[in-house]
Structure formats: structure tokens, C-alpha cells
Amino acid sequence: MTPITAAIACLFAITFCYATMCAGSPFGRCRKCKGFGYQLTTDRKGNAKRGKDCRRCKGYGRRIRIGRWLFNRAQRIYREGTH
């Protein structure tokens, strides 16, 4: 097996695994708030407390994965084009 063929097979396997993950779990943790839904702040004593809701995920703590977003967009364009 040549190195190029092995690289293509590896990329295909990674793409297949990511597509499977997007189909099975379309939402991931928000990167900004790490899935909490809010920012952690500290009070004067240094104790952690709940801050404001995360603006990126609007307090849900979840974000849609890029692969799932692309799939949804392609599906919507196809559906609107055929009706």
C-alpha cells in the first residue's frame, strides 16, 4: 500500500467517524462556557459563583456541530429546490 493510498484511507475513516458522530450526537458542548451555559466568576473571597448566561449558546450549554450544520443546510437547500 502506497503512502498516498494509506493517507486517503485514513482521511476517509476520520470523515466517516465524524459523520457518524454528527448523526448520533448532533450537539456538542459550547466551547466558550464549556457546557455550563454560563460563565463562572468569582466573588470577593475567590469562591466560584454563577455568572451571566453564555451569549454564544444562549445559556443552553450546547452548540450544533459543524458537520451537522452543513448537513442541515444542504438538506434545506435540496428540499426548497425540489418543491
Distance bins in CASP14 RR format, pairs under 12 A and 6 or more apart:
PFRMAT RR
TARGET T0000
AUTHOR 0000-0000-0000
RMODE 2
METHOD distances of the structure
MODEL  1
1 7 0 0 0 0 0 1 0 0 0 0 0
1 8 0 0 0 0 0 1 0 0 0 0 0
1 9 1 0 0 1 0 0 0 0 0 0 0
1 10 0 0 0 0 0 1 0 0 0 0 0
2 8 0 0 0 0 1 0 0 0 0 0 0
2 9 0 0 0 0 0 1 0 0 0 0 0
3 9 0 0 0 0 0 1 0 0 0 0 0
3 10 0 0 0 0 0 1 0 0 0 0 0
4 10 0 0 0 0 0 1 0 0 0 0 0
4 11 0 0 0 0 0 1 0 0 0 0 0
5 11 0 0 0 0 0 1 0 0 0 0 0
5 12 0 0 0 0 0 1 0 0 0 0 0
6 12 0 0 0 0 0 1 0 0 0 0 0
6 13 0 0 0 0 0 1 0 0 0 0 0
7 13 0 0 0 0 0 1 0 0 0 0 0
7 14 0 0 0 0 0 1 0 0 0 0 0
8 14 0 0 0 0 0 1 0 0 0 0 0
8 15 0 0 0 0 0 1 0 0 0 0 0
9 15 0 0 0 0 0 1 0 0 0 0 0
9 16 0 0 0 0 0 1 0 0 0 0 0
10 16 0 0 0 0 0 1 0 0 0 0 0
10 17 0 0 0 0 0 1 0 0 0 0 0
11 17 0 0 0 0 0 1 0 0 0 0 0
11 18 0 0 0 0 0 1 0 0 0 0 0
12 18 0 0 0 0 0 1 0 0 0 0 0
12 19 0 0 0 0 0 1 0 0 0 0 0
13 19 0 0 0 0 0 1 0 0 0 0 0
13 20 0 0 0 0 0 1 0 0 0 0 0
14 20 0 0 0 0 0 1 0 0 0 0 0
14 21 0 0 0 0 0 1 0 0 0 0 0
15 21 0 0 0 0 0 1 0 0 0 0 0
15 22 0 0 0 0 0 1 0 0 0 0 0
15 67 0 0 0 0 0 1 0 0 0 0 0
16 22 0 0 0 0 0 1 0 0 0 0 0
16 23 0 0 0 0 0 1 0 0 0 0 0
17 23 0 0 0 0 0 1 0 0 0 0 0
17 24 0 0 0 0 0 1 0 0 0 0 0
18 24 0 0 0 0 0 1 0 0 0 0 0
18 25 0 0 0 0 0 1 0 0 0 0 0
18 26 0 0 0 0 0 1 0 0 0 0 0
18 65 0 0 0 0 1 0 0 0 0 0 0
18 66 0 0 0 0 1 0 0 0 0 0 0
18 67 1 0 0 1 0 0 0 0 0 0 0
18 68 0 0 0 0 0 1 0 0 0 0 0
18 70 0 0 0 0 0 1 0 0 0 0 0
18 71 0 0 0 0 0 1 0 0 0 0 0
19 25 0 0 0 0 0 1 0 0 0 0 0
19 26 0 0 0 0 0 1 0 0 0 0 0
19 65 0 0 0 0 0 1 0 0 0 0 0
19 66 0 0 0 0 0 1 0 0 0 0 0
19 67 1 0 0 1 0 0 0 0 0 0 0
19 68 0 0 0 0 1 0 0 0 0 0 0
19 70 0 0 0 0 0 1 0 0 0 0 0
19 71 0 0 0 0 1 0 0 0 0 0 0
20 26 0 0 0 0 0 1 0 0 0 0 0
20 65 0 0 0 0 0 1 0 0 0 0 0
20 67 0 0 0 0 0 1 0 0 0 0 0
20 68 0 0 0 0 0 1 0 0 0 0 0
21 27 0 0 0 0 0 1 0 0 0 0 0
21 28 0 0 0 0 1 0 0 0 0 0 0
21 65 1 0 0 1 0 0 0 0 0 0 0
21 66 0 0 0 0 0 1 0 0 0 0 0
21 67 0 0 0 0 1 0 0 0 0 0 0
21 68 0 0 0 0 1 0 0 0 0 0 0
22 28 0 0 0 0 1 0 0 0 0 0 0
22 64 0 0 0 0 1 0 0 0 0 0 0
22 65 1 0 1 0 0 0 0 0 0 0 0
22 66 0 0 0 0 1 0 0 0 0 0 0
22 67 1 0 1 0 0 0 0 0 0 0 0
22 68 1 0 1 0 0 0 0 0 0 0 0
22 69 0 0 0 0 1 0 0 0 0 0 0
22 70 0 0 0 0 1 0 0 0 0 0 0
22 71 1 0 0 1 0 0 0 0 0 0 0
22 72 0 0 0 0 1 0 0 0 0 0 0
23 65 0 0 0 0 1 0 0 0 0 0 0
23 67 0 0 0 0 1 0 0 0 0 0 0
23 68 1 0 0 1 0 0 0 0 0 0 0
23 71 0 0 0 0 1 0 0 0 0 0 0
23 72 0 0 0 0 0 1 0 0 0 0 0
24 65 0 0 0 0 1 0 0 0 0 0 0
24 67 0 0 0 0 0 1 0 0 0 0 0
24 68 0 0 0 0 1 0 0 0 0 0 0
24 71 0 0 0 0 0 1 0 0 0 0 0
25 62 0 0 0 0 0 1 0 0 0 0 0
25 63 0 0 0 0 0 1 0 0 0 0 0
25 64 0 0 0 0 0 1 0 0 0 0 0
25 65 1 0 0 1 0 0 0 0 0 0 0
25 67 0 0 0 0 0 1 0 0 0 0 0
25 68 0 0 0 0 1 0 0 0 0 0 0
26 62 0 0 0 0 1 0 0 0 0 0 0
26 63 0 0 0 0 0 1 0 0 0 0 0
26 64 1 0 0 1 0 0 0 0 0 0 0
26 65 1 0 0 1 0 0 0 0 0 0 0
26 66 0 0 0 0 0 1 0 0 0 0 0
26 67 0 0 0 0 1 0 0 0 0 0 0
26 68 1 0 1 0 0 0 0 0 0 0 0
26 69 0 0 0 0 1 0 0 0 0 0 0
26 70 0 0 0 0 0 1 0 0 0 0 0
26 71 0 0 0 0 1 0 0 0 0 0 0
26 72 0 0 0 0 1 0 0 0 0 0 0
27 35 0 0 0 0 0 1 0 0 0 0 0
27 57 0 0 0 0 1 0 0 0 0 0 0
27 60 0 0 0 0 1 0 0 0 0 0 0
27 61 0 0 0 0 1 0 0 0 0 0 0
27 62 1 0 1 0 0 0 0 0 0 0 0
27 63 1 0 0 1 0 0 0 0 0 0 0
27 64 1 0 1 0 0 0 0 0 0 0 0
27 65 1 0 0 1 0 0 0 0 0 0 0
27 66 0 0 0 0 0 1 0 0 0 0 0
27 67 0 0 0 0 0 1 0 0 0 0 0
27 68 1 0 0 1 0 0 0 0 0 0 0
27 69 0 0 0 0 0 1 0 0 0 0 0
27 72 0 0 0 0 0 1 0 0 0 0 0
28 34 0 0 0 0 0 1 0 0 0 0 0
28 35 0 0 0 0 1 0 0 0 0 0 0
28 57 0 0 0 0 1 0 0 0 0 0 0
28 60 0 0 0 0 0 1 0 0 0 0 0
28 61 0 0 0 0 1 0 0 0 0 0 0
28 62 1 0 1 0 0 0 0 0 0 0 0
28 63 1 0 1 0 0 0 0 0 0 0 0
28 64 1 0 0 1 0 0 0 0 0 0 0
28 65 1 0 0 1 0 0 0 0 0 0 0
28 66 0 0 0 0 0 1 0 0 0 0 0
28 67 0 0 0 0 0 1 0 0 0 0 0
28 68 0 0 0 0 1 0 0 0 0 0 0
28 69 0 0 0 0 0 1 0 0 0 0 0
29 35 1 0 1 0 0 0 0 0 0 0 0
29 36 0 0 0 0 1 0 0 0 0 0 0
29 37 0 0 0 0 1 0 0 0 0 0 0
29 54 0 0 0 0 0 1 0 0 0 0 0
29 56 0 0 0 0 0 1 0 0 0 0 0
29 57 0 0 0 0 1 0 0 0 0 0 0
29 60 0 0 0 0 0 1 0 0 0 0 0
29 61 1 0 0 1 0 0 0 0 0 0 0
29 62 1 0 0 1 0 0 0 0 0 0 0
29 63 1 0 0 1 0 0 0 0 0 0 0
29 64 0 0 0 0 0 1 0 0 0 0 0
29 65 0 0 0 0 0 1 0 0 0 0 0
30 36 0 0 0 0 1 0 0 0 0 0 0
30 37 1 0 0 1 0 0 0 0 0 0 0
30 38 0 0 0 0 0 1 0 0 0 0 0
30 39 0 0 0 0 0 1 0 0 0 0 0
30 53 0 0 0 0 0 1 0 0 0 0 0
30 54 1 0 1 0 0 0 0 0 0 0 0
30 55 0 0 0 0 0 1 0 0 0 0 0
30 56 1 0 1 0 0 0 0 0 0 0 0
30 57 1 1 0 0 0 0 0 0 0 0 0
30 58 0 0 0 0 1 0 0 0 0 0 0
30 59 0 0 0 0 1 0 0 0 0 0 0
30 60 1 0 0 1 0 0 0 0 0 0 0
30 61 1 0 1 0 0 0 0 0 0 0 0
30 62 1 0 0 1 0 0 0 0 0 0 0
30 63 1 0 1 0 0 0 0 0 0 0 0
30 64 0 0 0 0 0 1 0 0 0 0 0
30 65 0 0 0 0 0 1 0 0 0 0 0
31 37 0 0 0 0 0 1 0 0 0 0 0
31 54 0 0 0 0 1 0 0 0 0 0 0
31 56 1 0 0 1 0 0 0 0 0 0 0
31 57 0 0 0 0 1 0 0 0 0 0 0
31 61 0 0 0 0 1 0 0 0 0 0 0
31 62 0 0 0 0 0 1 0 0 0 0 0
31 63 1 0 0 1 0 0 0 0 0 0 0
31 65 0 0 0 0 0 1 0 0 0 0 0
31 66 0 0 0 0 0 1 0 0 0 0 0
32 38 0 0 0 0 0 1 0 0 0 0 0
32 39 1 0 0 1 0 0 0 0 0 0 0
32 40 0 0 0 0 0 1 0 0 0 0 0
32 52 0 0 0 0 0 1 0 0 0 0 0
32 53 0 0 0 0 0 1 0 0 0 0 0
32 54 1 0 1 0 0 0 0 0 0 0 0
32 55 1 0 0 1 0 0 0 0 0 0 0
32 56 1 0 1 0 0 0 0 0 0 0 0
32 57 1 0 0 1 0 0 0 0 0 0 0
32 58 0 0 0 0 0 1 0 0 0 0 0
32 59 0 0 0 0 0 1 0 0 0 0 0
32 60 0 0 0 0 0 1 0 0 0 0 0
32 61 0 0 0 0 1 0 0 0 0 0 0
32 62 0 0 0 0 0 1 0 0 0 0 0
32 63 0 0 0 0 1 0 0 0 0 0 0
33 39 1 0 1 0 0 0 0 0 0 0 0
33 40 0 0 0 0 1 0 0 0 0 0 0
33 41 0 0 0 0 0 1 0 0 0 0 0
33 50 0 0 0 0 0 1 0 0 0 0 0
33 51 0 0 0 0 1 0 0 0 0 0 0
33 52 0 0 0 0 1 0 0 0 0 0 0
33 53 0 0 0 0 1 0 0 0 0 0 0
33 54 1 1 0 0 0 0 0 0 0 0 0
33 55 0 0 0 0 1 0 0 0 0 0 0
33 56 1 0 0 1 0 0 0 0 0 0 0
33 57 1 0 0 1 0 0 0 0 0 0 0
33 58 0 0 0 0 0 1 0 0 0 0 0
33 59 1 0 0 1 0 0 0 0 0 0 0
33 60 0 0 0 0 1 0 0 0 0 0 0
33 61 1 0 1 0 0 0 0 0 0 0 0
33 62 0 0 0 0 0 1 0 0 0 0 0
33 63 0 0 0 0 1 0 0 0 0 0 0
34 40 0 0 0 0 1 0 0 0 0 0 0
34 54 0 0 0 0 1 0 0 0 0 0 0
34 56 0 0 0 0 0 1 0 0 0 0 0
34 57 0 0 0 0 0 1 0 0 0 0 0
34 61 0 0 0 0 1 0 0 0 0 0 0
34 62 0 0 0 0 0 1 0 0 0 0 0
34 63 0 0 0 0 0 1 0 0 0 0 0
35 53 0 0 0 0 0 1 0 0 0 0 0
35 54 0 0 0 0 1 0 0 0 0 0 0
35 56 0 0 0 0 0 1 0 0 0 0 0
35 57 1 0 0 1 0 0 0 0 0 0 0
35 59 0 0 0 0 1 0 0 0 0 0 0
35 60 0 0 0 0 1 0 0 0 0 0 0
35 61 1 0 1 0 0 0 0 0 0 0 0
35 62 1 0 0 1 0 0 0 0 0 0 0
35 63 0 0 0 0 1 0 0 0 0 0 0
36 48 0 0 0 0 0 1 0 0 0 0 0
36 49 0 0 0 0 0 1 0 0 0 0 0
36 50 0 0 0 0 1 0 0 0 0 0 0
36 51 0 0 0 0 1 0 0 0 0 0 0
36 52 0 0 0 0 0 1 0 0 0 0 0
36 53 0 0 0 0 1 0 0 0 0 0 0
36 54 1 0 0 1 0 0 0 0 0 0 0
36 56 0 0 0 0 0 1 0 0 0 0 0
36 57 0 0 0 0 1 0 0 0 0 0 0
36 59 0 0 0 0 1 0 0 0 0 0 0
36 60 0 0 0 0 0 1 0 0 0 0 0
36 61 1 0 0 1 0 0 0 0 0 0 0
36 62 0 0 0 0 0 1 0 0 0 0 0
37 50 0 0 0 0 1 0 0 0 0 0 0
37 51 0 0 0 0 1 0 0 0 0 0 0
37 52 0 0 0 0 1 0 0 0 0 0 0
37 53 1 0 0 1 0 0 0 0 0 0 0
37 54 1 0 1 0 0 0 0 0 0 0 0
37 55 0 0 0 0 0 1 0 0 0 0 0
37 56 0 0 0 0 1 0 0 0 0 0 0
37 57 1 0 1 0 0 0 0 0 0 0 0
37 58 0 0 0 0 1 0 0 0 0 0 0
37 59 1 0 1 0 0 0 0 0 0 0 0
37 60 1 0 0 1 0 0 0 0 0 0 0
37 61 1 1 0 0 0 0 0 0 0 0 0
37 62 0 0 0 0 1 0 0 0 0 0 0
37 63 0 0 0 0 0 1 0 0 0 0 0
38 48 0 0 0 0 0 1 0 0 0 0 0
38 49 0 0 0 0 1 0 0 0 0 0 0
38 50 1 0 1 0 0 0 0 0 0 0 0
38 51 1 0 1 0 0 0 0 0 0 0 0
38 52 1 0 0 1 0 0 0 0 0 0 0
38 53 1 0 1 0 0 0 0 0 0 0 0
38 54 1 0 1 0 0 0 0 0 0 0 0
38 55 0 0 0 0 0 1 0 0 0 0 0
38 56 0 0 0 0 0 1 0 0 0 0 0
38 57 0 0 0 0 1 0 0 0 0 0 0
38 58 0 0 0 0 0 1 0 0 0 0 0
38 59 1 0 0 1 0 0 0 0 0 0 0
38 60 0 0 0 0 0 1 0 0 0 0 0
38 61 0 0 0 0 1 0 0 0 0 0 0
39 48 0 0 0 0 0 1 0 0 0 0 0
39 49 0 0 0 0 0 1 0 0 0 0 0
39 50 0 0 0 0 1 0 0 0 0 0 0
39 51 1 0 1 0 0 0 0 0 0 0 0
39 52 1 0 0 1 0 0 0 0 0 0 0
39 53 0 0 0 0 1 0 0 0 0 0 0
39 54 1 0 0 1 0 0 0 0 0 0 0
39 55 0 0 0 0 1 0 0 0 0 0 0
39 56 0 0 0 0 0 1 0 0 0 0 0
39 57 0 0 0 0 0 1 0 0 0 0 0
39 59 0 0 0 0 0 1 0 0 0 0 0
39 61 0 0 0 0 0 1 0 0 0 0 0
40 46 0 0 0 0 0 1 0 0 0 0 0
40 47 0 0 0 0 0 1 0 0 0 0 0
40 48 1 0 1 0 0 0 0 0 0 0 0
40 49 1 0 0 1 0 0 0 0 0 0 0
40 50 1 0 0 1 0 0 0 0 0 0 0
40 51 1 0 0 1 0 0 0 0 0 0 0
40 52 0 0 0 0 0 1 0 0 0 0 0
40 54 0 0 0 0 0 1 0 0 0 0 0
41 47 0 0 0 0 1 0 0 0 0 0 0
41 48 1 0 0 1 0 0 0 0 0 0 0
41 49 1 0 1 0 0 0 0 0 0 0 0
41 50 1 0 0 1 0 0 0 0 0 0 0
41 51 1 0 1 0 0 0 0 0 0 0 0
41 52 0 0 0 0 1 0 0 0 0 0 0
42 48 1 0 1 0 0 0 0 0 0 0 0
42 49 1 0 0 1 0 0 0 0 0 0 0
42 50 0 0 0 0 0 1 0 0 0 0 0
42 51 0 0 0 0 1 0 0 0 0 0 0
43 49 1 0 1 0 0 0 0 0 0 0 0
43 50 0 0 0 0 0 1 0 0 0 0 0
43 51 0 0 0 0 0 1 0 0 0 0 0
50 59 0 0 0 0 0 1 0 0 0 0 0
51 59 0 0 0 0 0 1 0 0 0 0 0
52 58 0 0 0 0 0 1 0 0 0 0 0
52 59 0 0 0 0 1 0 0 0 0 0 0
53 59 1 0 1 0 0 0 0 0 0 0 0
53 60 0 0 0 0 1 0 0 0 0 0 0
53 61 0 0 0 0 1 0 0 0 0 0 0
54 60 0 0 0 0 1 0 0 0 0 0 0
54 61 1 0 0 1 0 0 0 0 0 0 0
54 62 0 0 0 0 0 1 0 0 0 0 0
54 63 0 0 0 0 1 0 0 0 0 0 0
55 61 0 0 0 0 0 1 0 0 0 0 0
56 62 0 0 0 0 0 1 0 0 0 0 0
56 63 1 0 0 1 0 0 0 0 0 0 0
56 64 0 0 0 0 0 1 0 0 0 0 0
57 63 1 0 1 0 0 0 0 0 0 0 0
57 64 0 0 0 0 1 0 0 0 0 0 0
62 68 0 0 0 0 0 1 0 0 0 0 0
63 69 0 0 0 0 1 0 0 0 0 0 0
64 70 0 0 0 0 1 0 0 0 0 0 0
64 71 0 0 0 0 0 1 0 0 0 0 0
64 72 1 0 0 1 0 0 0 0 0 0 0
64 73 0 0 0 0 0 1 0 0 0 0 0
65 71 0 0 0 0 1 0 0 0 0 0 0
65 72 0 0 0 0 0 1 0 0 0 0 0
66 72 0 0 0 0 0 1 0 0 0 0 0
66 73 0 0 0 0 0 1 0 0 0 0 0
67 73 0 0 0 0 1 0 0 0 0 0 0
67 74 0 0 0 0 1 0 0 0 0 0 0
67 75 0 0 0 0 0 1 0 0 0 0 0
68 74 0 0 0 0 0 1 0 0 0 0 0
68 75 0 0 0 0 0 1 0 0 0 0 0
69 75 0 0 0 0 0 1 0 0 0 0 0
69 76 0 0 0 0 0 1 0 0 0 0 0
70 76 0 0 0 0 0 1 0 0 0 0 0
70 77 0 0 0 0 0 1 0 0 0 0 0
71 77 0 0 0 0 0 1 0 0 0 0 0
71 78 0 0 0 0 0 1 0 0 0 0 0
72 78 0 0 0 0 0 1 0 0 0 0 0
72 79 0 0 0 0 0 1 0 0 0 0 0
73 79 0 0 0 0 0 1 0 0 0 0 0
73 80 0 0 0 0 0 1 0 0 0 0 0
74 80 0 0 0 0 0 1 0 0 0 0 0
74 81 0 0 0 0 0 1 0 0 0 0 0
75 81 0 0 0 0 0 1 0 0 0 0 0
75 82 0 0 0 0 0 1 0 0 0 0 0
76 82 0 0 0 0 0 1 0 0 0 0 0
76 83 0 0 0 0 0 1 0 0 0 0 0
77 83 0 0 0 0 0 1 0 0 0 0 0
END
